[in-house]
């Protein structure tokens, strides 16, 4: 279960990074007016902050369970029973 959470979290990070790159290219193309470009730019900043936090948290979680795999066993059973 934890492997699935980690894998899906990293997938979300990668997909969000691609979305950010596409939005930056859209802004750079000049096809947006100034207000639209500013709004997209602000959303890019917010998404970037979220991606950094999520990426670091996911990698920390993965390292923690790689170093101490015995922690994952009770958590998986506990989470499954809820």
N, CA, C and O atoms as a Tinker XYZ file with bonds, in Angstrom:
   328  protein
     1  N      0.814000   -1.187000    0.000000    73     2
     2  CA     0.000000    0.000000    0.000000    64     1     3
     3  C      0.868000    1.265000    0.000000    63     2     4     5
     4  O      0.608000    2.208000   -0.748000    81     3
     5  N      1.898000    1.270000    0.848000    73     3     6
     6  CA     2.776000    2.442000    0.880000    64     5     7
     7  C      3.519000    2.615000   -0.433000    63     6     8     9
     8  O      3.739000    3.740000   -0.881000    81     7
     9  N      3.902000    1.518000   -1.046000    73     7    10
    10  CA     4.566000    1.616000   -2.352000    64     9    11
    11  C      3.637000    2.263000   -3.370000    63    10    12    13
    12  O      4.077000    3.061000   -4.199000    81    11
    13  N      2.364000    1.923000   -3.309000    73    11    14
    14  CA     1.377000    2.497000   -4.222000    64    13    15
    15  C      1.236000    3.999000   -3.977000    63    14    16    17
    16  O      1.175000    4.782000   -4.925000    81    15
    17  N      1.185000    4.399000   -2.714000    73    15    18
    18  CA     1.091000    5.827000   -2.382000    64    17    19
    19  C      2.311000    6.574000   -2.900000    63    18    20    21
    20  O      2.183000    7.643000   -3.497000    81    19
    21  N      3.487000    6.013000   -2.674000    73    19    22
    22  CA     4.722000    6.660000   -3.112000    64    21    23
    23  C      4.768000    6.750000   -4.631000    63    22    24    25
    24  O      5.086000    7.802000   -5.185000    81    23
    25  N      4.452000    5.653000   -5.299000    73    23    26
    26  CA     4.496000    5.632000   -6.767000    64    25    27
    27  C      3.499000    6.644000   -7.357000    63    26    28    29
    28  O      3.837000    7.388000   -8.278000    81    27
    29  N      2.275000    6.664000   -6.821000    73    27    30
    30  CA     1.272000    7.597000   -7.338000    64    29    31
    31  C      1.640000    9.051000   -7.038000    63    30    32    33
    32  O      1.391000    9.938000   -7.854000    81    31
    33  N      2.229000    9.291000   -5.876000    73    31    34
    34  CA     2.647000   10.656000   -5.537000    64    33    35
    35  C      3.726000   11.155000   -6.487000    63    34    36    37
    36  O      3.681000   12.295000   -6.949000    81    35
    37  N      4.695000   10.295000   -6.773000    73    35    38
    38  CA     5.749000   10.697000   -7.709000    64    37    39
    39  C      5.189000   10.887000   -9.115000    63    38    40    41
    40  O      5.663000   11.748000   -9.856000    81    39
    41  N      4.188000   10.094000   -9.490000    73    39    42
    42  CA     3.543000   10.264000  -10.789000    64    41    43
    43  C      2.832000   11.618000  -10.865000    63    42    44    45
    44  O      2.882000   12.293000  -11.893000    81    43
    45  N      2.181000   12.004000   -9.786000    73    43    46
    46  CA     1.513000   13.311000   -9.741000    64    45    47
    47  C      2.540000   14.431000   -9.875000    63    46    48    49
    48  O      2.301000   15.416000  -10.573000    81    47
    49  N      3.675000   14.281000   -9.213000    73    47    50
    50  CA     4.736000   15.284000   -9.303000    64    49    51
    51  C      5.207000   15.433000  -10.751000    63    50    52    53
    52  O      5.335000   16.550000  -11.250000    81    51
    53  N      5.463000   14.321000  -11.417000    73    51    54
    54  CA     5.941000   14.358000  -12.802000    64    53    55
    55  C      4.898000   14.994000  -13.717000    63    54    56    57
    56  O      5.235000   15.831000  -14.555000    81    55
    57  N      3.639000   14.603000  -13.563000    73    55    58
    58  CA     2.579000   15.161000  -14.417000    64    57    59
    59  C      2.405000   16.652000  -14.172000    63    58    60    61
    60  O      2.172000   17.410000  -15.114000    81    59
    61  N      2.514000   17.080000  -12.922000    73    59    62
    62  CA     2.381000   18.501000  -12.613000    64    61    63
    63  C      3.547000   19.292000  -13.180000    63    62    64    65
    64  O      3.362000   20.409000  -13.664000    81    63
    65  N      4.749000   18.722000  -13.126000    73    63    66
    66  CA     5.903000   19.400000  -13.722000    64    65    67
    67  C      5.708000   19.581000  -15.223000    63    66    68    69
    68  O      6.073000   20.622000  -15.769000    81    67
    69  N      5.140000   18.586000  -15.896000    73    67    70
    70  CA     4.858000   18.718000  -17.337000    64    69    71
    71  C      3.827000   19.815000  -17.589000    63    70    72    73
    72  O      3.959000   20.595000  -18.533000    81    71
    73  N      2.803000   19.869000  -16.742000    73    71    74
    74  CA     1.775000   20.902000  -16.870000    64    73    75
    75  C      2.388000   22.291000  -16.695000    63    74    76    77
    76  O      2.045000   23.220000  -17.427000    81    75
    77  N      3.280000   22.432000  -15.741000    73    75    78
    78  CA     3.953000   23.713000  -15.510000    64    77    79
    79  C      4.771000   24.109000  -16.740000    63    78    80    81
    80  O      4.742000   25.265000  -17.160000    81    79
    81  N      5.492000   23.161000  -17.312000    73    79    82
    82  CA     6.278000   23.453000  -18.523000    64    81    83
    83  C      5.385000   23.899000  -19.673000    63    82    84    85
    84  O      5.717000   24.848000  -20.384000    81    83
    85  N      4.262000   23.227000  -19.861000    73    83    86
    86  CA     3.332000   23.617000  -20.935000    64    85    87
    87  C      2.771000   25.013000  -20.705000    63    86    88    89
    88  O      2.647000   25.802000  -21.641000    81    87
    89  N      2.434000   25.314000  -19.453000    73    87    90
    90  CA     1.893000   26.638000  -19.153000    64    89    91
    91  C      2.934000   27.723000  -19.395000    63    90    92    93
    92  O      2.607000   28.799000  -19.895000    81    91
    93  N      4.172000   27.446000  -19.047000    73    91    94
    94  CA     5.243000   28.427000  -19.305000    64    93    95
    95  C      5.420000   28.664000  -20.800000    63    94    96    97
    96  O      5.631000   29.797000  -21.232000    81    95
    97  N      5.333000   27.599000  -21.588000    73    95    98
    98  CA     5.440000   27.764000  -23.046000    64    97    99
    99  C      4.265000   28.579000  -23.577000    63    98   100   101
   100  O      4.433000   29.390000  -24.487000    81    99
   101  N      3.075000   28.368000  -23.013000    73    99   102
   102  CA     1.898000   29.126000  -23.436000    64   101   103
   103  C      2.094000   30.607000  -23.149000    63   102   104   105
   104  O      1.775000   31.454000  -23.983000    81   103
   105  N      2.616000   30.915000  -21.975000    73   103   106
   106  CA     2.884000   32.314000  -21.641000    64   105   107
   107  C      3.930000   32.885000  -22.592000    63   106   108   109
   108  O      3.783000   34.005000  -23.082000    81   107
   109  N      4.977000   32.122000  -22.849000    73   107   110
   110  CA     6.054000   32.579000  -23.731000    64   109   111
   111  C      5.638000   32.760000  -25.170000    63   110   112   113
   112  O      6.271000   33.516000  -25.907000    81   111
   113  N      4.574000   32.073000  -25.588000    73   111   114
   114  CA     4.140000   32.173000  -26.983000    64   113   115
   115  C      3.491000   33.514000  -27.301000    63   114   116   117
   116  O      3.405000   33.906000  -28.465000    81   115
   117  N      3.034000   34.217000  -26.269000    73   115   118
   118  CA     2.416000   35.519000  -26.490000    64   117   119
   119  C      0.957000   35.450000  -26.914000    63   118   120   121
   120  O      0.385000   36.465000  -27.313000    81   119
   121  N      0.351000   34.286000  -26.838000    73   119   122
   122  CA    -1.041000   34.160000  -27.265000    64   121   123
   123  C     -2.035000   34.565000  -26.173000    63   122   124   125
   124  O     -3.241000   34.597000  -26.418000    81   123
   125  N     -1.547000   34.869000  -24.996000    73   123   126
   126  CA    -2.409000   35.307000  -23.897000    64   125   127
   127  C     -2.280000   36.812000  -23.713000    63   126   128   129
   128  O     -1.221000   37.389000  -23.957000    81   127
   129  N     -3.385000   37.453000  -23.273000    73   127   130
   130  CA    -3.254000   38.867000  -22.940000    64   129   131
   131  C     -2.555000   38.979000  -21.580000    63   130   132   133
   132  O     -2.294000   37.969000  -20.926000    81   131
   133  N     -2.258000   40.190000  -21.167000    73   131   134
   134  CA    -1.464000   40.391000  -19.951000    64   133   135
   135  C     -2.143000   39.841000  -18.699000    63   134   136   137
   136  O     -1.482000   39.246000  -17.847000    81   135
   137  N     -3.447000   40.033000  -18.583000    73   135   138
   138  CA    -4.180000   39.553000  -17.402000    64   137   139
   139  C     -4.175000   38.022000  -17.368000    63   138   140   141
   140  O     -3.908000   37.430000  -16.322000    81   139
   141  N     -4.466000   37.383000  -18.490000    73   139   142
   142  CA    -4.452000   35.926000  -18.550000    64   141   143
   143  C     -3.061000   35.374000  -18.255000    63   142   144   145
   144  O     -2.916000   34.393000  -17.524000    81   143
   145  N     -2.053000   36.002000  -18.822000    73   143   146
   146  CA    -0.677000   35.555000  -18.601000    64   145   147
   147  C     -0.298000   35.686000  -17.127000    63   146   148   149
   148  O      0.366000   34.807000  -16.579000    81   147
   149  N     -0.711000   36.763000  -16.490000    73   147   150
   150  CA    -0.415000   36.947000  -15.069000    64   149   151
   151  C     -1.105000   35.881000  -14.229000    63   150   152   153
   152  O     -0.499000   35.328000  -13.311000    81   151
   153  N     -2.363000   35.588000  -14.534000    73   151   154
   154  CA    -3.103000   34.555000  -13.780000    64   153   155
   155  C     -2.463000   33.183000  -13.950000    63   154   156   157
   156  O     -2.316000   32.438000  -12.981000    81   155
   157  N     -2.088000   32.854000  -15.164000    73   155   158
   158  CA    -1.430000   31.562000  -15.403000    64   157   159
   159  C     -0.086000   31.525000  -14.686000    63   158   160   161
   160  O      0.276000   30.505000  -14.100000    81   159
   161  N      0.650000   32.619000  -14.729000    73   159   162
   162  CA     1.944000   32.684000  -14.052000    64   161   163
   163  C      1.786000   32.480000  -12.550000    63   162   164   165
   164  O      2.583000   31.763000  -11.944000    81   163
   165  N      0.771000   33.096000  -11.933000    73   163   166
   166  CA     0.520000   32.929000  -10.490000    64   165   167
   167  C      0.176000   31.473000  -10.168000    63   166   168   169
   168  O      0.636000   30.935000   -9.161000    81   167
   169  N     -0.622000   30.843000  -11.010000    73   167   170
   170  CA    -0.959000   29.432000  -10.780000    64   169   171
   171  C      0.277000   28.546000  -10.928000    63   170   172   173
   172  O      0.425000   27.563000  -10.202000    81   171
   173  N      1.148000   28.882000  -11.846000    73   171   174
   174  CA     2.402000   28.135000  -12.006000    64   173   175
   175  C      3.223000   28.239000  -10.719000    63   174   176   177
   176  O      3.774000   27.242000  -10.253000    81   175
   177  N      3.306000   29.425000  -10.153000    73   175   178
   178  CA     4.054000   29.597000   -8.907000    64   177   179
   179  C      3.465000   28.745000   -7.799000    63   178   180   181
   180  O      4.203000   28.101000   -7.052000    81   179
   181  N      2.136000   28.734000   -7.683000    73   179   182
   182  CA     1.480000   27.927000   -6.645000    64   181   183
   183  C      1.708000   26.438000   -6.871000    63   182   184   185
   184  O      2.029000   25.704000   -5.936000    81   183
   185  N      1.542000   25.996000   -8.110000    73   183   186
   186  CA     1.770000   24.585000   -8.422000    64   185   187
   187  C      3.217000   24.180000   -8.157000    63   186   188   189
   188  O      3.479000   23.088000   -7.653000    81   187
   189  N      4.139000   25.048000   -8.490000    73   187   190
   190  CA     5.555000   24.751000   -8.266000    64   189   191
   191  C      5.825000   24.552000   -6.780000    63   190   192   193
   192  O      6.530000   23.618000   -6.397000    81   191
   193  N      5.274000   25.418000   -5.944000    73   191   194
   194  CA     5.445000   25.267000   -4.497000    64   193   195
   195  C      4.878000   23.942000   -4.010000    63   194   196   197
   196  O      5.513000   23.247000   -3.216000    81   195
   197  N      3.692000   23.589000   -4.479000    73   195   198
   198  CA     3.060000   22.335000   -4.074000    64   197   199
   199  C      3.884000   21.138000   -4.539000    63   198   200   201
   200  O      4.052000   20.171000   -3.796000    81   199
   201  N      4.390000   21.201000   -5.751000    73   199   202
   202  CA     5.176000   20.084000   -6.289000    64   201   203
   203  C      6.447000   19.888000   -5.476000    63   202   204   205
   204  O      6.812000   18.751000   -5.174000    81   203
   205  N      7.122000   20.962000   -5.118000    73   203   206
   206  CA     8.343000   20.831000   -4.321000    64   205   207
   207  C      8.053000   20.177000   -2.974000    63   206   208   209
   208  O      8.779000   19.280000   -2.546000    81   207
   209  N      7.000000   20.623000   -2.312000    73   207   210
   210  CA     6.644000   20.063000   -1.006000    64   209   211
   211  C      6.252000   18.593000   -1.143000    63   210   212   213
   212  O      6.708000   17.753000   -0.368000    81   211
   213  N      5.414000   18.283000   -2.118000    73   211   214
   214  CA     4.960000   16.907000   -2.301000    64   213   215
   215  C      6.112000   15.982000   -2.691000    63   214   216   217
   216  O      6.203000   14.857000   -2.200000    81   215
   217  N      6.975000   16.448000   -3.559000    73   215   218
   218  CA     8.119000   15.650000   -3.981000    64   217   219
   219  C      9.022000   15.339000   -2.793000    63   218   220   221
   220  O      9.432000   14.194000   -2.609000    81   219
   221  N      9.329000   16.337000   -1.999000    73   219   222
   222  CA    10.196000   16.125000   -0.840000    64   221   223
   223  C      9.537000   15.191000    0.179000    63   222   224   225
   224  O     10.199000   14.307000    0.722000    81   223
   225  N      8.252000   15.377000    0.441000    73   223   226
   226  CA     7.551000   14.509000    1.395000    64   225   227
   227  C      7.511000   13.063000    0.913000    63   226   228   229
   228  O      7.694000   12.138000    1.705000    81   227
   229  N      7.275000   12.867000   -0.363000    73   227   230
   230  CA     7.219000   11.507000   -0.915000    64   229   231
   231  C      8.577000   10.833000   -0.860000    63   230   232   233
   232  O      8.682000    9.662000   -0.498000    81   231
   233  N      9.600000   11.561000   -1.212000    73   231   234
   234  CA    10.950000   10.980000   -1.173000    64   233   235
   235  C     11.383000   10.681000    0.266000    63   234   236   237
   236  O     12.051000    9.678000    0.516000    81   235
   237  N     11.006000   11.544000    1.207000    73   235   238
   238  CA    11.306000   11.299000    2.613000    64   237   239
   239  C     10.575000   10.055000    3.110000    63   238   240   241
   240  O     11.153000    9.238000    3.827000    81   239
   241  N      9.315000    9.913000    2.733000    73   239   242
   242  CA     8.540000    8.730000    3.103000    64   241   243
   243  C      9.178000    7.467000    2.539000    63   242   244   245
   244  O      9.289000    6.459000    3.236000    81   243
   245  N      9.592000    7.521000    1.290000    73   243   246
   246  CA    10.228000    6.363000    0.664000    64   245   247
   247  C     11.531000    6.004000    1.377000    63   246   248   249
   248  O     11.790000    4.834000    1.658000    81   247
   249  N     12.346000    7.017000    1.666000    73   247   250
   250  CA    13.611000    6.744000    2.371000    64   249   251
   251  C     13.365000    6.154000    3.748000    63   250   252   253
   252  O     14.073000    5.241000    4.176000    81   251
   253  N     12.357000    6.677000    4.445000    73   251   254
   254  CA    12.061000    6.199000    5.785000    64   253   255
   255  C     11.678000    4.717000    5.763000    63   254   256   257
   256  O     12.135000    3.944000    6.605000    81   255
   257  N     10.854000    4.328000    4.816000    73   255   258
   258  CA    10.418000    2.942000    4.763000    64   257   259
   259  C     11.455000    2.030000    4.114000    63   258   260   261
   260  O     11.406000    0.816000    4.309000    81   259
   261  N     12.389000    2.584000    3.351000    73   259   262
   262  CA    13.495000    1.772000    2.863000    64   261   263
   263  C     14.476000    1.481000    3.991000    63   262   264   265
   264  O     15.025000    0.383000    4.075000    81   263
   265  N     14.694000    2.460000    4.851000    73   263   266
   266  CA    15.623000    2.284000    5.959000    64   265   267
   267  C     15.031000    1.416000    7.065000    63   266   268   269
   268  O     15.750000    0.649000    7.704000    81   267
   269  N     13.732000    1.533000    7.292000    73   267   270
   270  CA    13.075000    0.782000    8.357000    64   269   271
   271  C     11.801000    0.138000    7.829000    63   270   272   273
   272  O     10.704000    0.611000    8.127000    81   271
   273  N     11.925000   -0.928000    7.055000    73   271   274
   274  CA    10.746000   -1.553000    6.456000    64   273   275
   275  C      9.772000   -2.140000    7.471000    63   274   276   277
   276  O      8.605000   -2.364000    7.147000    81   275
   277  N     10.231000   -2.392000    8.690000    73   275   278
   278  CA     9.327000   -2.946000    9.703000    64   277   279
   279  C      8.230000   -1.959000   10.091000    63   278   280   281
   280  O      7.193000   -2.365000   10.616000    81   279
   281  N      8.445000   -0.680000    9.840000    73   279   282
   282  CA     7.427000    0.329000   10.131000    64   281   283
   283  C      6.221000    0.147000    9.213000    63   282   284   285
   284  O      5.090000    0.409000    9.622000    81   283
   285  N      6.442000   -0.286000    8.009000    73   283   286
   286  CA     5.367000   -0.383000    7.017000    64   285   287
   287  C      4.383000   -1.493000    7.347000    63   286   288   289
   288  O      3.199000   -1.370000    7.035000    81   287
   289  N      4.837000   -2.565000    7.964000    73   287   290
   290  CA     3.943000   -3.705000    8.210000    64   289   291
   291  C      2.739000   -3.346000    9.068000    63   290   292   293
   292  O      1.613000   -3.588000    8.633000    81   291
   293  N      2.909000   -2.778000   10.275000    73   291   294
   294  CA     1.719000   -2.462000   11.074000    64   293   295
   295  C      0.860000   -1.374000   10.444000    63   294   296   297
   296  O     -0.363000   -1.391000   10.582000    81   295
   297  N      1.494000   -0.428000    9.752000    73   295   298
   298  CA     0.725000    0.651000    9.133000    64   297   299
   299  C     -0.200000    0.109000    8.059000    63   298   300   301
   300  O     -1.357000    0.521000    7.971000    81   299
   301  N      0.291000   -0.799000    7.251000    73   299   302
   302  CA    -0.514000   -1.357000    6.166000    64   301   303
   303  C     -1.726000   -2.083000    6.720000    63   302   304   305
   304  O     -2.836000   -1.916000    6.216000    81   303
   305  N     -1.521000   -2.885000    7.751000    73   303   306
   306  CA    -2.645000   -3.609000    8.362000    64   305   307
   307  C     -3.612000   -2.623000    8.980000    63   306   308   309
   308  O     -4.824000   -2.752000    8.806000    81   307
   309  N     -3.095000   -1.640000    9.699000    73   307   310
   310  CA    -3.948000   -0.644000   10.334000    64   309   311
   311  C     -4.760000    0.131000    9.309000    63   310   312   313
   312  O     -5.959000    0.339000    9.497000    81   311
   313  N     -4.129000    0.555000    8.239000    73   311   314
   314  CA    -4.824000    1.338000    7.203000    64   313   315
   315  C     -5.853000    0.483000    6.489000    63   314   316   317
   316  O     -6.912000    0.982000    6.109000    81   315
   317  N     -5.560000   -0.794000    6.300000    73   315   318
   318  CA    -6.495000   -1.678000    5.619000    64   317   319
   319  C     -7.750000   -1.906000    6.458000    63   318   320   321
   320  O     -8.849000   -2.035000    5.918000    81   319
   321  N     -7.585000   -1.955000    7.764000    73   319   322
   322  CA    -8.716000   -2.237000    8.640000    64   321   323
   323  C     -9.616000   -1.029000    8.831000    63   322   324   325
   324  O    -10.767000   -1.202000    9.232000    81   323
   325  N     -9.157000    0.172000    8.567000    73   323   326
   326  CA    -9.985000    1.360000    8.766000    64   325   327
   327  C    -11.007000    1.483000    7.729000    63   326   328
   328  O    -11.793000    2.430000    7.745000    81   327
